[in-house]
Amino acid sequence: MTIRIALAALAVLLATGQGAAAEPAATVRELNRGPVAGETFAYDPALVRIPVGGAVRFEPTDKGHNVTPIQALWPAGAPSLNVPFNAEATVTFDSPGVYPVQCTPHTGLGMVALIVVGDADMNEFAAKAASAPGLAPKARAKLGVLAGAAGRP
Ligand SMILES: [Cu+2]
Protein backbone atom coordinates (compact mmCIF):
# COMPACT_ATOMS: atom_id res chain seq x y z
CA MET A 1 0.00 0.00 0.00
CA THR A 2 1.47 3.33 -0.99
CA ILE A 3 0.54 6.97 -0.90
CA ARG A 4 2.58 9.43 -2.88
CA ILE A 5 2.67 13.13 -2.17
CA ALA A 6 4.19 15.67 -4.52
CA LEU A 7 4.51 19.15 -3.10
CA ALA A 8 4.64 22.00 -5.54
CA ALA A 9 8.31 22.59 -4.97
CA LEU A 10 9.39 19.35 -3.41
CA ALA A 11 8.47 15.76 -4.06
CA VAL A 12 7.98 13.63 -0.99
CA LEU A 13 7.75 9.92 -1.42
CA LEU A 14 6.20 8.39 1.64
CA ALA A 15 6.52 4.80 0.67
CA THR A 16 7.62 2.78 -2.28
CA GLY A 17 6.00 4.93 -4.94
CA GLN A 18 8.29 6.18 -7.65
CA GLY A 19 7.95 8.75 -10.37
CA ALA A 20 5.64 11.66 -10.88
CA ALA A 21 2.22 11.82 -9.30
CA ALA A 22 -0.75 11.00 -11.45
CA GLU A 23 -2.79 13.78 -12.95
CA PRO A 24 -5.05 15.18 -10.23
CA ALA A 25 -8.38 13.42 -10.21
CA ALA A 26 -9.85 15.87 -7.75
CA THR A 27 -9.01 19.18 -6.12
CA VAL A 28 -9.83 19.87 -2.48
CA ARG A 29 -9.70 23.50 -1.38
CA GLU A 30 -8.84 24.53 2.16
CA LEU A 31 -11.22 27.30 3.18
CA ASN A 32 -11.79 29.65 6.10
CA ARG A 33 -15.44 30.09 5.16
CA GLY A 34 -17.98 27.91 3.46
CA PRO A 35 -18.74 26.37 1.09
CA VAL A 36 -22.01 26.26 3.05
CA ALA A 37 -23.12 29.68 4.31
CA GLY A 38 -22.25 30.08 7.96
CA GLU A 39 -19.79 27.20 7.89
CA THR A 40 -16.18 27.94 8.81
CA PHE A 41 -12.93 26.06 8.33
CA ALA A 42 -13.80 23.45 5.76
CA TYR A 43 -12.38 21.35 2.98
CA ASP A 44 -14.29 21.74 -0.26
CA PRO A 45 -15.35 19.23 -1.28
CA ALA A 46 -15.16 17.26 1.95
CA LEU A 47 -16.03 14.01 0.21
CA VAL A 48 -13.92 12.83 -2.71
CA ARG A 49 -14.16 9.55 -4.59
CA ILE A 50 -11.25 8.52 -6.76
CA PRO A 51 -10.27 5.31 -8.49
CA VAL A 52 -7.38 3.25 -7.17
CA GLY A 53 -4.25 5.02 -8.32
CA GLY A 54 -6.06 8.35 -8.47
CA ALA A 55 -4.81 11.54 -6.94
CA VAL A 56 -6.12 14.43 -4.89
CA ARG A 57 -4.66 17.91 -5.09
CA PHE A 58 -4.92 19.86 -1.84
CA GLU A 59 -5.03 23.58 -2.52
CA PRO A 60 -4.31 26.12 0.27
CA THR A 61 -6.98 28.52 -0.97
CA ASP A 62 -6.96 30.15 2.46
CA LYS A 63 -3.92 30.04 4.71
CA GLY A 64 -3.50 28.35 8.05
CA HIS A 65 -4.59 24.80 7.21
CA ASN A 66 -2.90 21.46 6.76
CA VAL A 67 -3.90 17.88 5.98
CA THR A 68 -3.09 14.96 8.28
CA PRO A 69 -4.57 11.51 8.90
CA ILE A 70 -7.27 10.85 11.46
CA GLN A 71 -5.21 8.13 13.06
CA ALA A 72 -8.03 6.31 14.84
CA LEU A 73 -9.66 5.61 11.48
CA TRP A 74 -6.70 5.46 9.11
CA PRO A 75 -6.53 2.21 7.10
CA ALA A 76 -4.32 -0.36 8.79
CA GLY A 77 -0.88 -0.43 7.26
CA ALA A 78 -1.35 2.68 5.15
CA PRO A 79 1.55 5.12 5.19
CA SER A 80 0.95 8.41 6.86
CA LEU A 81 0.19 11.61 5.01
CA ASN A 82 1.27 15.15 5.80
CA VAL A 83 0.44 18.18 3.70
CA PRO A 84 2.11 21.07 5.53
CA PHE A 85 0.42 24.35 6.32
CA ASN A 86 -0.08 26.60 3.29
CA ALA A 87 1.40 24.02 0.93
CA GLU A 88 -0.13 22.75 -2.26
CA ALA A 89 0.34 19.03 -2.63
CA THR A 90 -0.89 16.22 -4.81
CA VAL A 91 -1.41 12.89 -3.07
CA THR A 92 -1.75 9.64 -4.99
CA PHE A 93 -3.65 6.75 -3.40
CA ASP A 94 -2.62 3.33 -4.68
CA SER A 95 -4.76 1.13 -2.43
CA PRO A 96 -8.54 0.99 -2.00
CA GLY A 97 -10.00 2.19 1.25
CA VAL A 98 -11.45 5.11 3.16
CA TYR A 99 -8.91 7.76 4.13
CA PRO A 100 -10.18 10.31 6.66
CA VAL A 101 -8.11 13.47 6.96
CA GLN A 102 -8.18 16.48 9.24
CA CYS A 103 -6.74 19.93 9.62
CA THR A 104 -4.75 19.71 12.85
CA PRO A 105 -5.82 23.01 14.44
CA HIS A 106 -9.40 22.85 13.19
CA THR A 107 -10.46 19.23 13.56
CA GLY A 108 -12.40 20.23 16.68
CA LEU A 109 -14.38 22.59 14.46
CA GLY A 110 -15.16 19.77 12.06
CA MET A 111 -12.52 20.46 9.39
CA VAL A 112 -12.31 16.89 8.14
CA ALA A 113 -12.63 15.18 4.78
CA LEU A 114 -13.05 11.67 3.44
CA ILE A 115 -11.10 10.33 0.50
CA VAL A 116 -12.80 7.19 -0.78
CA VAL A 117 -10.48 5.19 -3.01
CA GLY A 118 -12.09 2.54 -5.16
CA ASP A 119 -14.77 0.33 -3.66
CA ALA A 120 -15.12 0.70 0.07
CA ASP A 121 -17.53 -0.53 2.71
CA MET A 122 -19.02 2.74 3.94
CA ASN A 123 -21.24 1.03 6.52
CA GLU A 124 -18.17 -0.47 8.14
CA PHE A 125 -16.42 2.89 8.13
CA ALA A 126 -19.46 4.68 9.55
CA ALA A 127 -19.66 2.17 12.40
CA LYS A 128 -15.98 2.63 13.21
CA ALA A 129 -16.32 6.42 13.05
CA ALA A 130 -19.27 6.33 15.43
CA SER A 131 -17.27 4.52 18.11
CA ALA A 132 -13.63 5.51 17.52
CA PRO A 133 -12.05 6.95 20.63
CA GLY A 134 -10.72 10.47 20.80
CA LEU A 135 -12.67 12.10 17.98
CA ALA A 136 -13.95 15.62 18.55
CA PRO A 137 -17.76 15.69 18.45
CA LYS A 138 -17.96 17.93 15.37
CA ALA A 139 -15.40 15.81 13.54
CA ARG A 140 -17.27 12.61 14.40
CA ALA A 141 -20.58 14.12 13.29
CA LYS A 142 -19.17 15.33 9.98
CA LEU A 143 -17.51 11.98 9.26
CA GLY A 144 -20.88 10.32 9.82
CA VAL A 145 -22.56 12.65 7.35
CA LEU A 146 -19.80 12.15 4.78
CA ALA A 147 -19.86 8.37 5.18
CA GLY A 148 -23.61 8.39 4.68
CA ALA A 149 -23.27 10.49 1.55
CA ALA A 150 -20.52 8.23 0.22
CA GLY A 151 -22.66 5.16 0.81
CA ARG A 152 -25.47 6.41 -1.41
CA PRO A 153 -25.27 5.56 -5.08
CU1 LIG B 1 -7.78 24.35 9.18
Residues whose N, C-alpha, C, O or C-beta is under 5 A from the ligand:
A	BS01	CU	F41 G64 H65 N66 C103 H106 M111
